[in-house]
Amino acid sequence: MLTIAQARIALVDPQDCTDSADTLAMLDAVFDPLVRRVGAGRFAPGLAENWVQEDARTTRFRLRPGLVFHDGTVCDAAAVAVSLRRMADPAVGATLGAPGVWAQYLAGSTVTVTDARSLVLVTVRDIADILDVVAAGMIVSPAALVAAGGEVARRWVGTGPWRLASADAGVVVMAPCRPGLPVLQWQPGDTAQARASALTNGGADIATRIAPAVTGFDAVTVTDPTAIICLLNAARGPCADPLVRRALNLAVDRAALIAGVIQGQGDPLGGFVSPRHFGFDPAAAGARHDPAAARRLLAEAGHGGGLALLADWPTRLPDEAPALLPALQAQLAAVGVTLTARIEADRVRYAERVRDSDIADLCLFDSSPMSTFRVLAEKIDSRVAGSWWLGYRNAELEAVLDRARVATDGAVRAELYRRCYRLLQDDPAWLTLYTHRKTAASRGALVFRDDGVLDIRAVAVIPARISVDP
């Protein structure tokens, strides 16, 4: 048995939109998508052995032969089509504060089954990055969806290496579907210390999101590409002025925030996406700290005598939010900005308020999609005005994004996103802060995906010290 101690043990609808690394690791054990993300702008076969993107709306998929769901039903093109059509339903694919994430891309699309192993997805709009969406779509047994009724979140049936065996008292057990794999037991640990203790006392084989000081085990520290940011209200108030937005970004010493607030476990965020994102431009990246330039820009914007800003602030997600507030207040005060905060303890209500644009001048938030296209479309494009868009407009940026929507050549699209990156350096939509580093330790080897998620498929076949079922 291989026991994993992590902070979140939750069975969710497998087609929800989630950025929880804990949940994604569990989903990956039981389900397969059509394709898998393996790097910035790169994808590998999942259930599909190959695919052809004919244009920015039409993609043909050819499935691997002999696919079977855990309930014994065949995973053919018709079965896959059921999951794709379900993802297009606005009632499916919710995430914190935002309903129907996948529907914004798949609503109105057609899925045509051409033979038992082939299907064609045609979207209503040009989406050259459609694989970003497809890679997030776990394929579920249609028979299980019918049998589950309203219990889809507790009746996981996929095609992955493990099947769901039990979920009791907060512990989830998965049985192997292939010889040589261990039983997986996922158990909760509310704190980093509790998870580390489970590892050291023999109660767990892997512990995630622990302090890097744990010794005596194989440990890995990875960068979580989720961006910790302050969304700026560009619709009204001082942050509607690009000069103020630029000044705020120059006023912040990100390295000092990382050292003082998250004990050095992070990296400065030098642009709107992390270095792991498609179209990141290392030549333009750089988290500049220039208080003098910040003061000059504020004076140019008419705030030479000082500027008062009101921030909406959560108490968790990120968990360091309470400690981050006074540190950020002190840095902004050094350039003449007085930051006061309205604290919201209910994180769901907080997200809903942000979704409804019911914020003051700025709010602490995060940006989690590994898809650069999704970040731009859902949070920055004024014509979409997505759940997390707060009034930012940049016509030049949107023209570049339109070109990227139709560019099926990956190299061309990468250069267009680098152009978007540079434009957002000159005219930032957000106050960017940092990304986290996460440490995990185990009794054997550890492997992480490019998005910072534990790769349980790779881990389970490596550690010689962990027993496996025959």
C-alpha positions in Angstrom: 0.0 0.0 0.0 1.1 3.5 -0.8 -0.3 6.1 1.6 -0.3 9.8 0.7 -0.9 12.5 3.3 -2.1 15.7 1.8 -4.1 18.7 3.0 -7.2 18.1 0.8 -9.0 14.8 0.4 -12.1 15.5 -1.6 -14.1 13.7 -4.2 -15.5 16.2 -6.7 -17.3 16.0 -9.9 -14.5 14.8 -12.2 -15.4 17.5 -14.8 -15.3 20.4 -12.3 -12.7 23.0 -13.0 -10.2 22.8 -10.2 -6.7 24.1 -9.5 -6.3 22.1 -6.3 -3.1 20.1 -6.8 -4.3 17.6 -4.2 -7.6 17.0 -6.1 -5.8 16.8 -9.5 -3.4 14.1 -8.2 -6.4 12.0 -7.1 -8.3 12.5 -10.3 -5.2 11.5 -12.4 -5.1 8.2 -10.7 -8.6 7.2 -11.7 -9.3 9.1 -15.0 -7.7 9.9 -18.3 -8.3 12.9 -20.5 -8.0 12.7 -24.3 -4.6 14.4 -24.2 -2.2 15.2 -21.4 -0.2 18.4 -20.9 3.5 17.7 -20.7 5.0 21.2 -20.8 4.4 24.7 -22.0 2.3 24.3 -25.2 3.1 20.6 -25.4 0.7 17.7 -25.2 1.0 13.9 -25.2 -1.5 11.1 -25.9 -4.0 10.3 -23.3 -7.0 8.3 -24.4 -6.3 9.6 -27.9 -3.3 8.1 -29.6 -3.2 10.9 -32.1 -5.1 14.0 -33.2 -5.2 16.5 -36.0 -6.1 20.1 -35.7 -7.6 21.0 -39.1 -8.2 24.6 -38.2 -8.9 26.7 -35.1 -12.3 25.2 -34.7 -12.0 21.6 -35.9 -10.0 18.9 -34.2 -10.1 15.1 -35.0 -9.2 12.6 -32.4 -8.3 8.9 -32.8 -8.6 6.8 -29.7 -6.3 4.0 -28.5 -7.7 0.5 -29.1 -9.2 -1.7 -26.4 -10.1 1.0 -23.9 -12.4 -0.1 -21.1 -13.9 1.8 -18.1 -13.6 0.3 -14.6 -17.2 -0.8 -14.7 -16.5 -3.0 -17.7 -18.1 -0.8 -20.3 -16.3 0.1 -23.5 -14.6 3.5 -23.7 -15.2 4.2 -27.4 -15.7 7.4 -29.3 -19.4 7.5 -28.4 -18.5 7.3 -24.7 -15.9 10.1 -25.0 -18.4 12.2 -26.8 -20.7 12.0 -23.8 -18.1 13.6 -21.5 -17.2 16.3 -24.0 -20.9 17.2 -24.4 -21.3 17.2 -20.6 -18.4 19.6 -20.3 -20.2 22.0 -22.6 -23.1 22.1 -20.2 -23.1 25.5 -18.2 -24.2 23.5 -15.1 -21.0 21.5 -15.2 -17.4 22.7 -14.7 -17.8 25.1 -11.8 -14.9 26.5 -9.8 -14.8 28.7 -6.8 -17.0 31.7 -7.7 -17.3 30.9 -11.4 -19.9 28.6 -13.0 -19.5 26.6 -16.2 -15.9 27.3 -17.0 -15.7 24.8 -19.9 -19.0 26.0 -21.3 -17.4 29.3 -22.3 -15.3 27.3 -24.8 -17.5 24.3 -25.6 -21.1 25.6 -25.5 -22.7 25.1 -28.9 -19.9 22.9 -30.1 -20.6 19.7 -32.0 -19.0 16.3 -31.3 -19.4 13.9 -34.2 -18.5 10.2 -33.9 -17.2 9.0 -37.2 -16.4 5.4 -36.1 -15.8 3.5 -32.9 -12.4 5.0 -32.3 -12.7 8.4 -34.0 -14.5 11.7 -33.2 -14.5 15.3 -34.4 -14.8 18.3 -32.1 -16.0 21.5 -33.8 -16.2 24.6 -31.6 -18.4 27.7 -32.4 -15.5 30.1 -32.0 -11.8 30.0 -33.1 -9.9 28.4 -30.2 -6.4 27.3 -31.4 -5.7 26.4 -27.8 -8.5 23.9 -27.6 -6.1 21.3 -26.3 -5.8 23.4 -23.1 -9.5 22.7 -22.5 -9.5 19.1 -23.7 -6.5 18.2 -21.4 -8.6 19.2 -18.4 -11.5 17.1 -19.3 -11.6 13.8 -17.5 -13.5 11.1 -19.4 -16.2 9.4 -17.3 -18.1 6.2 -17.9 -21.5 7.2 -19.4 -23.1 4.2 -17.6 -21.6 5.5 -14.3 -23.0 9.0 -14.9 -26.5 7.6 -15.3 -26.1 5.3 -12.3 -24.7 8.0 -10.1 -27.5 10.5 -10.5 -26.7 13.3 -8.2 -23.8 11.4 -6.7 -21.3 11.9 -9.5 -18.7 13.3 -7.1 -18.7 10.1 -5.1 -19.0 7.6 -7.9 -15.7 7.9 -9.8 -15.5 5.5 -12.8 -12.7 6.2 -15.3 -10.1 4.3 -17.3 -7.0 5.1 -15.2 -4.6 2.7 -13.4 -6.7 2.7 -10.2 -10.4 2.4 -9.4 -12.2 4.0 -6.5 -12.6 1.4 -3.8 -13.9 3.3 -0.8 -14.2 6.8 0.6 -14.9 6.7 4.4 -14.0 9.0 7.3 -12.0 11.4 5.1 -9.8 8.6 3.7 -10.0 7.5 0.1 -8.7 4.1 -1.0 -8.0 3.2 -4.7 -7.4 -0.4 -5.9 -5.0 -1.1 -8.7 -6.3 -2.1 -12.1 -2.9 -3.3 -13.4 -0.4 -5.8 -11.9 2.5 -4.4 -10.0 0.8 -1.3 -8.7 0.1 -0.6 -5.0 -3.2 0.1 -3.4 -3.4 3.9 -2.9 -4.6 5.4 0.4 -5.1 9.1 0.5 -5.4 10.5 4.0 -5.9 14.0 5.3 -3.4 16.1 7.3 -4.7 19.4 8.3 -1.3 21.1 8.8 2.1 20.8 7.3 3.3 19.5 10.6 0.7 16.9 10.8 1.5 15.6 7.3 5.3 15.6 8.1 4.6 13.7 11.3 2.6 11.1 9.4 5.7 10.5 7.3 8.2 10.4 10.1 6.1 8.1 12.3 5.4 5.6 9.5 1.8 6.6 9.0 2.4 7.8 5.4 4.8 7.1 2.6 4.4 10.5 0.9 3.6 13.8 2.5 2.9 16.9 0.4 3.2 20.7 1.2 5.4 20.3 4.2 8.2 22.4 5.6 11.5 21.9 3.6 13.4 21.2 6.9 12.1 17.6 7.1 15.2 15.3 6.9 15.8 11.6 6.5 13.5 11.2 3.5 13.7 11.8 -0.3 12.4 15.4 -0.7 11.5 17.5 -3.7 10.7 21.2 -3.9 8.8 22.4 -6.9 7.4 25.7 -8.1 3.7 26.0 -8.1 2.9 28.1 -11.2 -0.2 29.6 -9.6 0.3 33.4 -9.6 -0.4 35.3 -6.3 -1.6 38.7 -7.4 -3.7 41.7 -6.6 -6.4 42.2 -9.2 -6.7 46.0 -9.8 -10.0 47.7 -10.4 -9.4 49.2 -13.9 -13.0 50.2 -14.3 -13.1 53.0 -11.8 -11.0 54.7 -9.2 -7.2 55.4 -9.1 -6.3 52.0 -10.6 -8.1 52.8 -13.8 -5.0 54.9 -14.6 -2.2 52.9 -16.2 0.4 55.1 -14.5 -0.9 54.0 -11.1 -0.9 50.4 -12.1 2.7 50.7 -13.2 3.6 52.5 -10.1 2.2 49.9 -7.8 4.2 47.2 -9.6 7.4 49.2 -9.2 6.7 49.9 -5.5 6.7 46.3 -4.4 9.8 44.4 -3.3 8.7 40.9 -4.0 11.8 39.3 -2.7 11.2 40.9 0.7 7.6 39.7 0.7 8.7 36.2 0.0 11.4 36.3 2.7 9.2 37.9 5.3 5.8 36.4 4.6 6.3 32.9 3.2 9.7 32.2 4.7 11.5 32.2 1.4 9.3 29.6 -0.1 8.5 31.4 -3.3 9.7 33.1 -6.5 9.1 36.7 -7.6 6.4 36.9 -10.3 7.8 39.1 -13.0 4.8 39.1 -15.3 1.2 38.0 -15.7 2.1 34.3 -16.0 4.9 32.1 -14.6 8.0 30.9 -16.4 6.3 27.5 -16.9 3.5 29.1 -19.0 3.3 28.9 -22.8 4.5 32.3 -24.3 6.4 33.4 -21.2 9.1 35.8 -22.4 12.3 35.6 -20.3 13.7 38.6 -22.1 10.9 40.8 -20.9 10.5 39.2 -17.4 11.6 41.0 -14.4 10.0 42.0 -11.1 11.6 45.4 -10.9 11.6 47.2 -7.6 12.1 50.9 -8.1 10.4 53.1 -5.5 11.8 56.3 -7.0 10.2 55.5 -10.4 7.0 54.6 -8.6 6.8 58.0 -6.9 7.5 59.8 -10.2 4.7 57.9 -11.9 2.3 58.6 -9.0 3.1 62.3 -9.2 2.6 62.3 -12.9 -0.8 60.7 -12.3 -1.7 63.5 -9.9 -1.0 61.8 -6.6 2.3 63.4 -5.6 0.8 64.3 -2.3 -0.2 60.7 -1.5 -2.8 58.2 -2.6 -5.3 56.2 -0.5 -6.4 52.8 -1.8 -9.0 50.4 -0.3 -8.3 46.7 -0.8 -10.6 43.7 -0.3 -8.8 41.0 1.5 -9.5 37.3 2.3 -8.3 35.4 5.3 -7.2 32.3 3.3 -6.4 31.2 -0.2 -3.7 32.2 -0.1 -3.2 31.1 3.5 -0.6 33.8 4.2 -3.1 36.5 3.4 -3.3 37.9 7.0 0.5 38.2 7.1 0.8 39.5 3.6 -1.4 42.5 4.2 0.8 44.5 6.7 3.9 43.7 4.7 2.3 45.1 1.5 1.0 48.1 3.4 4.4 49.0 4.6 6.0 48.7 1.2 3.3 50.9 -0.4 3.5 53.4 2.4 7.2 54.0 1.4 6.0 55.5 -1.9 3.1 57.5 -0.4 0.3 55.0 -0.9 -1.9 54.3 2.1 -3.6 50.9 1.8 -6.5 50.0 4.0 -8.4 46.7 3.8 -11.9 45.3 4.1 -11.5 41.7 5.5 -13.7 38.9 4.3 -13.5 35.6 6.2 -16.0 33.7 3.9 -13.8 32.7 1.0 -16.7 31.6 -1.2 -18.5 34.9 -0.6 -15.2 36.7 -1.3 -14.8 34.9 -4.7 -18.4 35.7 -5.6 -17.9 39.4 -4.8 -14.9 39.4 -7.1 -16.8 37.6 -9.8 -19.5 40.3 -9.5 -16.8 43.1 -9.7 -18.0 44.1 -6.2 -14.5 45.2 -5.0 -12.9 48.5 -4.0 -9.6 49.5 -5.7 -7.9 46.1 -5.6 -8.2 42.6 -4.1 -5.9 39.8 -3.3 -6.4 36.8 -5.6 -4.6 34.2 -7.6 -4.4 33.1 -11.2 -4.2 29.4 -11.6 -4.8 28.1 -15.2 -1.8 26.6 -16.8 -3.3 27.9 -20.1 -2.0 31.3 -21.1 -4.9 31.5 -23.5 -7.4 31.0 -20.6 -5.8 33.6 -18.4 -6.0 36.2 -21.2 -9.6 35.2 -22.2 -11.1 34.8 -18.8 -9.4 37.6 -16.9 -8.0 40.2 -19.3 -10.0 40.4 -22.5 -12.6 43.2 -22.1 -14.8 41.7 -24.9 -15.2 38.5 -23.0 -15.5 40.3 -19.6 -15.1 37.0 -17.8 -15.6 36.2 -14.1 -12.3 37.7 -13.0 -12.2 40.7 -15.4 -12.2 44.0 -13.6 -12.4 46.7 -16.3 -9.0 46.4 -18.0 -8.9 47.3 -21.6 -6.0 47.2 -24.1 -7.0 47.2 -27.8 -3.5 46.3 -29.0 -3.4 43.3 -26.7 -6.8 42.1 -27.8 -5.8 42.4 -31.5 -2.8 40.1 -30.7 -5.0 37.7 -28.9 -7.3 37.5 -31.8 -4.4 36.5 -34.0 -3.5 33.8 -31.4 -7.0 32.4 -31.4 -6.6 31.3 -35.1 -2.9 30.4 -35.1 -2.8 26.6 -35.1 1.0 26.7 -35.6 2.4 26.5 -32.0 5.5 28.5 -32.8 3.5 31.3 -34.2 1.1 31.3 -31.2 4.0 31.2 -28.7 5.4 34.4 -30.3 2.0 36.1 -30.1 1.7 35.2 -26.4 5.2 36.6 -25.9 3.9 39.8 -27.4 1.0 39.8 -25.0 3.5 39.3 -22.2 5.5 42.3 -23.2 2.4 44.5 -23.6 1.2 43.5 -20.1 4.7 44.5 -18.8 4.2 48.0 -20.2 0.5 48.2 -19.2 -0.1 45.8 -16.3 -3.6 44.6 -15.5 -2.6 43.4 -12.1 -0.2 43.9 -9.2 1.9 40.7 -9.6 3.5 39.3 -6.4 5.0 35.8 -6.4 4.5 32.1 -6.9 4.9 29.5 -4.1 7.4 26.7 -3.7 6.0 23.4 -2.4 8.0 20.7 -0.7 7.0 17.0 -0.6 8.9 14.1 0.9 8.6 10.4 0.7 10.1 7.0 1.5 10.9 6.6 -2.2 11.3 8.7 -5.3 9.0 11.6 -6.1 7.9 12.9 -9.5 5.9 16.1 -10.2 4.1 17.2 -13.3 4.9 20.5 -15.0 2.0 22.1 -13.2 3.3 21.2 -9.8 0.9 18.3 -9.2 2.2 15.0 -7.8 2.5 12.5 -10.6 1.1 9.5 -8.9 1.4 7.3 -12.0 5.2 7.8 -12.1 5.7 7.7 -8.3 3.8 4.4 -7.9 6.1 2.4 -10.1 9.4 3.8 -8.7 9.8 3.3 -4.9 11.2 -0.2 -4.3 10.6 0.2 -0.6 6.8 0.3 -1.0 5.0 -3.0 -1.3 2.7 -3.6 -4.2 -0.2 -5.9 -4.9 0.7 -9.0 -6.9 
